[in-house]
Amino acid sequence: MTPEQSAAAAKRPVLELDTAWSTSPKTLRRARVLELSGWAFYVAGRGGALGSDARPETVAAALGLIAPDAVRAGWEAAGKTGAADVAANRLAECARWGEEHLDGVLALPTLVALAERVVIAADAAGMPLFAAWRAMPVPNGGPGARSAVLVHLLREHRAAAMLLAIRTCGLRPVEALIAGPDGEAEAVAFGWQPPFPARAPLMRRYAYADALADRIAGQAYSALAPAERVELVSLLTAAAAHTSARSS
């Protein structure tokens, strides 16, 4: 398995795992404890790794796909708590979820060891949000907590690679959302307003961008030997299946 193929194969289980913890009722309960809306918790929780003093325009540029006005609304709503604190709380929820849901996964220490090598090897140039998350203090916890945090870092790395790729392919953020799997529904969820561009003319560039993102993200997987890449993808897939089975 090549590094590029590894990044492509890891994309789905990483997304499934990262979505599972970030949308779990317990995670969202932390937003209510902080007296934040779910949207403010998401925007400040992701962008807050950049620091509470970051300007909304900077956060919008780093997040990339969210409409600037929607970023500003979520960012300013978290002003009382402080975006950096929101990010720390969100990361703590990620670790807590990992402890509760991943400790039963076989070979978890191996998953942690392999994923950590990929995360450390990733070149963060042009990826400010990923760099900021990688620099965040990791909450205390066992292999389950550590694996969930590493999966989140892999997700932020892939998201950053995709953002670089769509801009390289000449797609505006809203065009990339329209051409993506969820189309207009995701564009609306991310604060964009119709009328939206036609989807069909954007599909070819989006497919190329997705392949380019595999190549960009895949560079980090060069830190592993081919057999180790296969093992990491298998372990991520097994972890995602384990989580799905527990929630069904």
Secondary structure, DSSP 4 states (H G I P E B T S, - for coil): --HHHHHHHHHHHHHHHHHHHHTSHHHHHHHHHTT--HHHHHHHHHHGGG-TT--HHHHHHHH-SS-HHHHHHHHHHTTTT-HHHHHHHHHHHHHHHHHHHTTTSTTHHHHHHHHHHHHHH---TT-HHHHHHHTSPPPS--HHHHHHHHHHHHHHHHHHHHHHHHHHTT--HHHHHHHSTTHHHHHHHTT--SSPPPSGGGHHHHHHHHHHHHHHHHGGGGGS-HHHHHHHHHHHHHHHHHHHHHH-
